[in-house]
Amino acid sequence: MKEDGSGHGGKKIKIGTQMEERVFRRLKMASARARRPLADLIQEAVAEYLARPAEGGRGDGLARLLAEPSYGVTRRQFREVMEADFWEQ
């Protein structure tokens, strides 16, 4: 299995995106200087970005909310309300 740039082996998928031409030119030059594929540099940059703490150091609020709902309801009640809300959209 190929290394995914995050320290864990993982299946790779093909993606398509757009970026400013000047940024792409700089990326190609960096790739050539490092003798590394563009995909490796992009993978590494995204993995580093995702590893940074959220702004304000508060972390992912939704994950915290789902992990420990604090509204005086049981986990089951909380999940039922959240699922009902999701399906009503």
N, C-alpha and C positions, 0 to 999 in steps of 0.2 A: 504494500500500500504506500502511496506517495505521502510525503510529509506535507502538511497543509500550511506551514508557516506559523502555527500557533503552538508548536511543540507536541501536537497530537497528529497521528496519522489520520487521514480522512479521505473520503471520496471527493474527487474534484468535479465541479460542474463548469460548463462553459457559460459565460455571461456576455452581454453586450452593453456598452455604455457610451456616453459622450463626455468629452472634456475639452477645455480650451486648447487650441492648437499650440500655443506657446508652452503650455504645461506638458503636452504630449511630446513636443520636441525635446524639452529638458529631460523628460522621463526616458526617452530613447537614448539620449547622450549618457545619462547615468547608467542605463542598462549596458551600453557598450563599454563604458569605463570599467564597470564591475564585472563584465563578462558574465552577466546573469540574464536570464530571460525576463522580458517585461512582466510577464505573469507573476514571477517570483517577487519582483519589487512591489507590484500592486498588492499581492497577497500579504506581504510583510507589513506594508503601510496600513492596510485595513485592519490586520490583526493587532497592530500596535494601537491604532485609534480605538478599537473596541475594548482593549485592555485598560484604557485610561478610566479613572473614576469619573462619574457624572459631574457636571458642573455644580459647584457648590458643595461637593463632597457628600451629597445626600444619598447617592445611589439610586437605584431604580425604584421609584415610588410604587409603581404597580406591583412589582414583585414583592415588596414589603407588605403592601395591602393584602395581597392574596395569601401571603405566608401567615400573617397574623391580623385578621380582621378584628377591629377593636370597637365595634358598634353595639356590643351587648347582645349579639346574635351568635348562634352556633355556626360552626363551619358549614354544616349542611344547609342551614337557612341562607347563609350568605351565598353559597354556590348556586342554590336554586334561584335566588333573585338575579344573580349575575347572568345565569344561563337564560332565564326568561327574557331579560333585557336584551341579550345578544340576539335571540331569535326574533324579537319584535322589530328589529331594525330593518 
